[in-house]
């Protein structure tokens, strides 16, 4: 009985295997945050800062065309071009949105979504689960 308990205790401290790293390119939206707010008259301008990173273990092809599309109220408001990235390389982007200075906190939602266009099938993405970020302000 004591041996069984020792074996069970030893198994309890064995770390679970980590999720296998992506062997190809894996562009993802790493972060988006509110950077600065300025107000002039009845209009507030919100500046957002974000970054896209290739979380995979392979570079993106040099001819990959990719964008961060910004949606507000379900409508595309803008597209921001992102260059091809090497493994673990990141690219910073910014976006400005305006709304009434009377708008209540938490009433506006922006969706930042990675979109890839692939000339000759060169765009790859190991995990589409990390390709968007939502921010409410």
C-alpha positions in Angstrom: 0.0 0.0 0.0 2.8 2.4 0.9 4.5 1.7 -2.5 1.3 2.5 -4.3 0.9 5.8 -2.5 4.6 6.7 -3.3 4.0 5.9 -7.0 0.8 8.0 -7.1 2.6 10.9 -5.4 5.4 10.7 -8.0 3.0 10.7 -10.8 1.2 13.7 -9.4 4.3 15.8 -9.8 5.1 14.8 -13.4 4.3 17.8 -15.5 1.7 17.4 -18.2 3.1 17.5 -21.7 3.0 21.0 -23.1 0.9 21.7 -26.2 3.1 21.1 -29.2 4.5 24.3 -30.7 3.3 25.3 -34.1 5.8 24.0 -36.7 4.7 26.5 -39.3 4.0 30.2 -39.2 1.3 31.3 -36.7 0.4 35.0 -37.0 -1.7 36.1 -34.0 -2.9 39.3 -32.4 -0.8 39.4 -29.3 -2.3 42.5 -27.7 -4.6 45.5 -28.2 -4.9 48.2 -25.6 -6.1 51.8 -25.2 -3.2 54.1 -25.3 -4.4 57.7 -25.2 -7.6 59.7 -25.2 -7.9 63.3 -26.3 -11.0 65.5 -26.4 -11.8 68.5 -28.5 -15.2 70.1 -28.4 -17.7 67.3 -28.1 -15.5 64.7 -29.8 -13.1 62.2 -28.1 -10.3 60.5 -30.1 -9.2 57.1 -28.7 -5.8 55.8 -29.8 -5.3 52.1 -29.6 -1.9 50.3 -29.7 -1.6 46.6 -30.7 0.8 44.0 -31.9 0.8 41.0 -34.2 3.3 38.3 -33.6 4.3 35.2 -35.5 4.0 32.7 -32.6 5.0 29.8 -34.9 8.4 28.3 -35.5 8.7 29.1 -39.3 8.8 32.4 -41.1 5.9 33.6 -43.2 6.5 33.6 -47.0 7.7 36.9 -48.3 4.6 37.4 -50.5 2.0 37.0 -47.8 -0.4 39.8 -47.6 -2.1 40.2 -44.2 -4.1 42.8 -42.5 -5.7 43.6 -39.1 -9.3 44.5 -39.9 -11.0 46.7 -37.4 -14.8 46.3 -36.9 -17.2 48.6 -35.0 -20.8 47.7 -34.6 -20.3 44.8 -37.1 -19.0 47.1 -39.9 -15.4 47.1 -41.1 -14.0 50.5 -40.1 -10.4 50.1 -41.3 -7.7 47.7 -42.5 -4.1 47.9 -41.3 -1.4 46.2 -43.3 1.0 43.9 -41.5 4.3 42.7 -43.1 5.4 39.0 -43.2 7.0 38.0 -39.9 9.8 35.7 -38.9 9.3 33.3 -36.0 8.6 35.2 -32.8 8.9 38.6 -34.5 6.2 41.2 -33.7 4.9 44.2 -35.5 3.2 47.1 -33.7 0.2 48.9 -35.1 -2.1 51.7 -34.0 -5.7 52.7 -34.7 -7.7 55.8 -33.8 -11.4 55.9 -33.2 -13.7 58.8 -32.5 -16.9 59.1 -30.7 -19.0 61.6 -28.8 -17.4 62.7 -25.5 -20.8 62.1 -23.9 -20.7 58.4 -24.8 -20.8 56.2 -21.7 -17.9 54.0 -20.6 -18.2 50.5 -22.0 -20.7 51.4 -24.8 -18.4 50.9 -27.8 -16.8 47.6 -28.9 -14.1 47.1 -31.4 -13.1 43.8 -32.9 -9.5 43.5 -34.3 -9.3 40.5 -36.6 -6.3 39.2 -38.6 -7.0 38.6 -42.3 -4.6 36.9 -44.6 -4.5 37.0 -48.3 -2.3 34.4 -49.9 -0.8 34.8 -53.3 0.0 31.3 -54.7 -1.1 29.7 -51.4 1.8 31.1 -49.3 -0.2 32.2 -46.3 -0.2 29.7 -43.5 -1.7 29.9 -40.0 -1.2 27.0 -37.6 -3.9 28.3 -35.2 -6.8 30.6 -36.1 -7.9 30.6 -32.5 -5.5 33.6 -31.7 -6.4 35.7 -34.7 -8.7 38.3 -33.0 -9.1 40.5 -30.0 -12.1 42.5 -28.8 -11.9 45.7 -26.8 -14.8 47.6 -25.2 -14.4 51.2 -24.1 
